[in-house]
Structures are given as C-alpha cells and as structure tokens.
Amino acid sequence: MTIEEQWLALEAETPGPEGWCMRLARPIKGHPLFVAIEGSNARRALLLRVPVEAVPPKKQWPVIAGIEVTALTLAGHVSFGVILRDSRFNDVFSALAEDLARRVEESSGAPTEAVALLLGQLVRWQRFLAATNAGLSPESQRGLWGELKFLHDQLIPILESGMAVAGWKGPVGAHQDFQYPGAWIEVKTTLAKQPHTVRIASERQLDDTHAPALFLHVLMLETHEGGAATLPALVAQLRATLTPWPAAREAVEEALLAARYLDSHAPRYAATGYAVRQADTFRVGAGFPRIIEADLPPGVGDASYQLSLAACAAFSVPIFAIIDALHAQPSTP
C-alpha cells in the first residue's frame, strides 16, 4: 500500500486521545515509520519513531515552504518527521514521503543512521522545492511536452511500458532524452520559423561514439490558447495510459518530479497548448553537422550551439528507422 493510500485510509478514522491517527507504514526494526493524521486540522505527517538521543538538534532542521519538520512524543514514543502545513501541496508531500520512506528503508538498522538519511534527503528536497517554486520556464515546458509526446505516441505503443518509461533519461540529466539498448534518441522542439534551428546543449548530446544508434527527432510546434494539447493535459493522458501498469506509472511520477513538474503548478501551464506542424527524424553519424567531444581542443568544453535543420537534410530518415533500431538485437562487444 502506498503512503498516499494509507493517508486516505487514516482520514476516515477517529483520532485517538492525543488527537492523532497513526498507522505503521514501514515496519523497520529499530525505527518504524508511521503515517499520521493530526485530528484537529487533518494535517498529514510522516513520523520516524526513534530514541530521543537520535533526534538531531533544531539548528540542523531544514526550512521547507509548506512543510514543518518536527519532533514530538505520541503514545509515549518520540518521533522525528515532517508535517504538511498546506493541503494544496498534498501531491508534492506524497512524493516526498515515498522518497523518504525508500531512503529510510536503506539504512542498516541504527536509528541515528535512519535519521541522518531522512535529514539529508529533506535537505535535498529543500533545494529542489526552492528551485521549482517559480515553475518551469516556457522553453522547459515545451521541451518536456515534446519528450512526453514522443514517449506516449511513439515508444509506449511499441515497447513494453516499463521498458519505455525506464529509457526516459532526460529528467535525470542524461545527454540524450531516451536511451535503450538498440537506440539513443534526442528529442527537440522548436517554434522557430524558416530557417528551422534547434539548440544543442553540449558537445556530447549528438556524440554517437558509444551509442548503439543515435537519432535526433525534431518537433516543429505552434502554440495556441489552452485546449486539449497543453502540458497538464498530456501528463494526464500519459498517466491514464499507464494506469494498468503501476510500476511504470510510478516511474513516470518520479521522472516528472525530477523534471521539476509539479501538479500544483499545472494551472500555470494550462493556458498554452501545442500543435505539431512537422516532425523530422535524423540518423546521427559520420558527417552529421555537429560538435563532438573529440573535436574540441584541450581546455574547451560545455559547447552549446544552434543547429540548422536544413544542413541535416541528407541524414533524414523515416520514424520507422527508430522503431527498427529499438527492436534490433544489440551487437556484443
């Protein structure tokens, strides 16, 4: 049962004498993890039961908007954890709680180690939420839309859903958006009119030195007001498609979080819809117009540049070339 499902079940229960409802979430020896609901105002909490000496000093507690780090005594036991102050962030808090639960389960059994893992992960979330407070830039929204569009329309129909999602590497900082045993694919979107260009982020993005096969897939877009092709609508469509496959659905949720997409920001993105005017696919290889790492002189790196698609015309291939590469058996070194 997920943390979210446990909270939903708790919300239907009557609070105990201390005003809290609690349920064991992870029966970890030495430091069990509990989900809880504060009855007076129905605030959600995730609490790690530990000896009092394992609770870190307050000066080490991170300050996170909408979330309260706390140490409290319930039913005679000390717990250290987090409480959600603002229910508008239920979705973010659920993702945070699942992440914290996974980290705590990785500890060796010592309560002090579990607390240290939890605290360290809270600090990472503090930085993440501070960076995402303003939401995605228009360029990032468009780029994420393109990746999701390619994943939903091209990859999930031809690959097992878990494999399709597992190969989505853009949100975790890979040089290509999708990496599979048979092909690596970089997806670009552009609103540029003729001549069409796309920005290449680094000298490694179109470097096929270690790739089984490398493709550049470009979506030429136009924007319109709202409608059914907004970023939130595409996210909802992808979630609905993956509903029969919970593991793949959960992997998508983690990737969306890594991409800094939060449901609480969805209204900001609902005003802009996208339409694909043209889609082009290129096979990247010898002679392709690009900058690669081997071409750079010593001391030069992090080279971003504009690529004219007209210069890539000789390398144009049908979309089926990607499908064929994905299904090809990788050669053994």
C-alpha positions in Angstrom: 0.0 0.0 0.0 1.4 3.4 -0.9 1.9 6.2 1.6 -0.9 8.2 -0.1 -3.3 5.2 0.2 -2.5 4.9 3.9 -3.2 8.6 4.5 -6.5 8.3 2.7 -7.5 5.4 4.9 -6.4 7.3 8.1 -8.5 10.3 7.1 -11.7 8.2 7.7 -10.7 7.1 11.2 -11.4 8.8 14.6 -8.5 10.5 16.2 -7.1 8.9 19.4 -6.9 10.6 22.8 -3.9 12.7 21.7 -5.7 13.9 18.7 -3.8 11.8 16.2 -4.5 8.8 14.0 -1.4 6.7 13.2 -0.6 3.7 11.1 2.5 1.7 10.6 3.8 2.4 7.1 7.1 0.5 7.1 7.9 -2.0 9.9 11.6 -1.2 10.0 13.4 -2.8 13.0 14.7 -0.2 15.4 13.0 2.8 13.8 9.5 2.0 12.4 8.0 4.6 10.1 4.4 5.8 10.6 1.9 7.8 8.6 -0.2 10.0 10.7 -3.1 12.5 10.6 -3.4 15.2 13.2 -7.1 15.1 14.0 -7.6 18.8 15.0 -6.9 20.1 11.5 -6.3 16.9 9.4 -2.7 17.7 8.7 -0.7 14.8 7.2 2.5 13.6 8.8 5.3 11.1 8.2 7.0 10.1 11.5 10.0 8.0 12.3 10.0 6.5 15.8 13.5 6.8 17.3 15.2 7.1 20.7 15.2 10.7 21.9 19.0 10.8 21.6 18.7 10.2 17.8 16.7 13.4 17.2 19.1 16.0 15.6 19.4 19.5 17.1 16.9 22.0 15.6 19.7 24.0 14.0 20.1 21.1 11.6 16.5 21.0 10.6 15.9 22.4 7.1 13.2 25.1 6.5 10.9 23.9 3.7 7.9 26.1 2.5 4.6 24.5 3.4 6.2 21.7 5.4 7.1 21.5 9.1 10.0 19.5 10.4 9.1 18.3 13.9 10.0 16.1 16.9 7.1 15.1 19.1 6.0 12.5 21.6 3.0 10.3 20.9 1.8 7.3 22.9 5.0 7.6 25.0 7.3 7.4 22.0 9.5 10.1 20.4 9.1 10.6 16.6 11.0 12.7 14.2 9.5 13.6 10.9 7.5 16.1 8.8 4.0 17.6 8.8 2.3 19.1 5.8 1.1 22.6 6.7 -0.7 23.4 3.4 -3.0 20.8 1.9 -2.6 22.4 -1.6 0.7 20.5 -1.7 -0.7 17.1 -1.0 0.8 15.7 -4.3 4.3 17.1 -3.6 4.1 15.8 0.0 3.1 12.3 -1.1 6.1 12.2 -3.5 8.4 13.5 -0.7 7.0 10.9 1.7 7.6 8.0 -0.7 11.1 9.2 -1.3 11.8 9.5 2.4 10.4 6.0 3.1 12.7 4.5 0.5 15.7 6.2 1.9 14.9 5.2 5.5 14.5 1.6 4.4 18.0 1.6 3.0 19.5 2.2 6.5 21.4 -0.6 8.2 19.1 -0.6 11.3 20.7 2.1 13.5 18.2 4.9 14.3 20.9 7.5 14.1 21.7 6.4 10.5 18.0 6.4 9.6 17.6 9.9 10.9 20.7 11.1 9.1 19.4 9.6 5.8 16.0 11.3 6.3 17.5 14.6 7.2 19.9 14.5 4.2 17.0 13.8 1.9 15.0 16.6 3.4 17.8 19.0 2.6 17.8 17.8 -1.0 14.1 18.4 -1.2 14.5 21.8 0.3 16.9 22.7 -2.5 14.6 21.1 -5.1 11.5 22.9 -4.0 13.3 26.2 -3.8 14.4 25.7 -7.4 10.9 24.8 -8.6 9.0 27.4 -6.8 8.7 29.5 -9.9 7.7 26.6 -12.1 9.1 25.6 -15.5 10.1 28.2 -18.0 8.3 28.3 -21.3 11.2 26.6 -23.0 11.3 23.9 -20.4 7.5 23.4 -20.6 7.8 23.0 -24.4 10.8 20.6 -24.1 9.0 18.4 -21.5 5.9 18.4 -23.7 8.0 17.1 -26.6 9.6 14.3 -24.6 6.2 13.2 -23.2 4.6 13.4 -26.6 7.3 11.1 -28.1 7.1 8.7 -25.1 3.3 8.4 -25.3 2.8 8.3 -29.1 5.9 6.6 -30.3 7.6 4.5 -27.6 4.9 3.1 -25.3 2.9 1.6 -28.3 5.9 -0.4 -29.5 7.8 -1.2 -26.3 6.8 -2.9 -23.0 5.5 0.1 -20.9 8.1 -0.4 -18.1 10.9 -0.5 -20.6 9.6 2.5 -22.5 9.5 4.6 -19.3 12.8 3.3 -17.9 14.6 4.5 -21.0 13.4 8.1 -20.5 16.6 9.7 -19.2 16.2 13.4 -19.9 14.9 14.3 -16.4 17.9 12.7 -14.7 20.5 14.7 -16.7 21.5 12.2 -19.4 22.9 13.7 -22.6 20.1 12.2 -24.6 16.4 12.2 -23.7 15.9 8.4 -24.3 18.4 5.6 -24.1 17.7 2.0 -24.9 19.9 -1.0 -25.8 19.1 -0.5 -29.5 19.0 3.3 -29.9 19.5 6.6 -28.2 17.1 9.4 -29.1 17.4 13.2 -28.5 14.0 15.0 -28.9 14.0 18.7 -29.7 11.1 21.1 -30.1 11.2 24.4 -31.9 8.9 27.3 -32.5 11.3 28.9 -35.0 10.2 29.8 -38.4 12.3 29.2 -41.5 15.2 28.6 -41.3 14.4 26.0 -38.6 17.0 25.6 -35.9 17.3 23.8 -32.6 19.7 24.4 -29.8 22.2 21.6 -28.9 23.0 21.7 -25.3 26.5 20.2 -25.3 29.2 18.5 -27.3 28.0 15.1 -26.0 24.4 15.4 -27.0 25.0 14.4 -30.6 28.1 12.3 -30.0 27.4 8.7 -31.1 30.7 7.3 -30.0 29.2 4.9 -27.5 25.6 4.9 -28.8 24.2 1.7 -30.5 22.4 4.1 -32.9 21.7 7.8 -32.3 18.7 9.7 -33.6 17.6 13.4 -33.5 13.8 13.7 -33.5 12.6 17.3 -34.0 9.0 18.5 -33.5 8.2 21.9 -35.1 5.4 23.3 -33.0 3.0 26.2 -32.9 1.3 27.4 -29.8 -2.4 28.1 -29.2 -4.5 29.1 -26.3 -5.3 26.2 -23.9 -7.2 23.2 -25.3 -6.5 19.5 -25.1 -2.8 19.7 -26.0 -1.4 21.5 -23.0 1.4 20.1 -20.9 -1.0 19.2 -18.0 -3.4 17.5 -20.4 -0.6 15.4 -21.9 0.6 14.5 -18.4 -2.9 13.3 -17.5 -3.1 11.4 -20.8 0.1 9.6 -20.0 -1.0 8.7 -16.5 -4.3 7.3 -17.8 -2.4 5.2 -20.4 -0.1 3.7 -17.8 -2.9 3.1 -15.2 -2.8 -0.7 -15.9 0.9 -0.8 -15.2 1.5 0.7 -11.7 5.3 0.3 -11.7 5.6 2.2 -15.0 3.2 4.8 -13.7 5.2 5.3 -10.5 8.4 5.6 -12.6 6.8 8.3 -14.6 5.8 10.2 -11.5 9.5 10.0 -10.3 10.7 11.3 -13.7 8.2 14.1 -13.7 9.4 15.2 -10.3 13.0 15.0 -11.5 11.9 17.2 -14.4 10.6 19.7 -11.8 7.0 19.2 -12.9 4.6 19.7 -10.0 0.8 19.2 -10.2 0.4 22.3 -8.0 1.9 24.3 -10.9 -0.4 22.8 -13.6 -2.7 25.9 -13.7 0.3 28.0 -14.8 0.8 25.7 -17.8 -2.9 25.3 -18.8 -3.0 28.4 -20.9 -0.7 27.2 -23.6 -1.4 24.3 -26.0 0.8 22.9 -28.7 0.3 21.5 -32.2 2.9 19.7 -34.2 3.3 21.3 -37.6 6.0 19.0 -38.7 8.1 16.1 -37.3 11.5 15.2 -38.7 13.9 12.4 -37.7 17.6 12.3 -38.4 20.2 9.5 -38.0 23.3 11.0 -36.5 26.6 9.6 -37.7 29.7 10.4 -39.6 29.4 13.7 -41.5 26.5 14.9 -39.5 26.8 18.7 -38.8 27.7 18.8 -35.1 30.3 19.5 -32.4 31.5 16.4 -30.5 33.9 16.0 -27.6 36.8 14.6 -29.7 36.8 17.7 -31.9 37.3 20.1 -29.0 40.8 21.5 -28.2 42.1 20.9 -24.6 40.5 23.2 -22.1 37.3 23.7 -24.1 34.0 22.2 -23.1 30.3 22.7 -22.4 29.8 23.8 -26.0 26.2 24.7 -26.9 25.2 25.8 -30.4 22.4 26.3 -32.8 21.9 23.6 -35.5 20.3 24.4 -38.8 17.9 21.5 -39.7 18.4 22.3 -43.4 22.0 21.3 -43.0 20.8 17.9 -41.7 18.6 17.0 -44.7 21.0 14.3 -46.1 20.6 12.4 -42.8 16.8 12.4 -42.7 15.2 9.0 -42.1 11.6 7.9 -41.5 10.4 7.5 -37.9 10.3 3.7 -38.6 14.1 3.8 -38.6 14.0 4.4 -34.8 11.5 1.6 -34.4 13.7 -0.8 -36.3 16.7 0.2 -34.2 14.8 -0.3 -31.0 13.9 -3.8 -32.0 17.4 -4.7 -33.3 19.4 -7.0 -31.2 22.4 -5.0 -29.9 25.7 -6.4 -31.0 28.0 -8.0 -28.4 31.3 -6.2 -27.9 
